[in-house]
Amino acid sequence: GAEAVDAAWDELPAIPTGWASLPWTDEYREFARGAERRRATRDAREERATTLYELSSVFVLEGRRGEGLGASIVKRLLEKHRVA
């Protein structure tokens, strides 16, 4: 929730400002190295992540309800996105 998001922001390092924000300074280089490490960690995590799909709603006209149309749509979507 919101607490986890706040904690994630708190874990980020301070962004160099003023003279320290210039690319040739040690502060900037350290910040850039940290950013690269965070990107590598994120990329590794994304590689291991399972792809998720969300179907929020299926609408069937009232006159066609009860014919199995909604169920058919959902089944076809599940078959199309089935992970081997």
N, C-alpha and C positions, 0 to 999 in steps of 0.2 A: 503494500500500500504506500501511502504518502511517506511514512516513516522510512521505508526502504529507499525511496527516491531521494529523500533528504540525506540519508546516510551516504548514498552513492555520490552525491554532489560534494559532501563534506570530505570524501576521500580524495577528491581531485586536488592536485598541487596548485599552489598559487601561480597565476599567470604573470610572467615577468612584465614589468611596466617601466616606463621612462627609458633611461639608457640601457637598462638590463634587457630590454625587449629587442635590442638590435642583434641581428643574426650572428655577429662575430663574438658576442659575449659568452662567457662560461654559463651564465644563468640561462640564456636562451638555448644554448646547446644542450644543457641538462634537461630543460623542459622538453625539447624536441626528442631527446632520447627516451624520456618517459612516455611521451605520446606514442612513439613507435612501439615501445613495449606494450602499452595498453592496446594498440591496434592489433598486435600479434596475438595477445591473449584473447581479444574479442574474436578474431578470425578463427582461432583454434576452437573456441567455444561454439561458434556458428557451424563449423564443420561437423561437430559431434551432435548438433541439435537435430531433432526430428522436425520434419516439415509438418506444420499444422494447417488445417483448412477449417473454415467456419462457414456454416450455412445458417444464416440468421432466420430466414422464414421462407415458406413456400405458400403461395396464394393460389387457391383454386376457386374459380367462380362458383357461386352458391348452387347454381343449377347443375354443375358437374361434380359436386362433392359426393363422396361415397362410391366413386367408380375406380378408385385406386390410382388416380392420376398423380396425386402428391407423393404417394409411396413409390410410384414408378419413377418419378423425377429424382427422388432421393437415391433410389437404388442405382439408377444410371450414373449419377454423379459419383457415388461411392465406387462403382466399378471403374469409371474413368480415372479416378485419382488413387486407385489402390496401389499401395507400395508393395513391391515384390519382397 
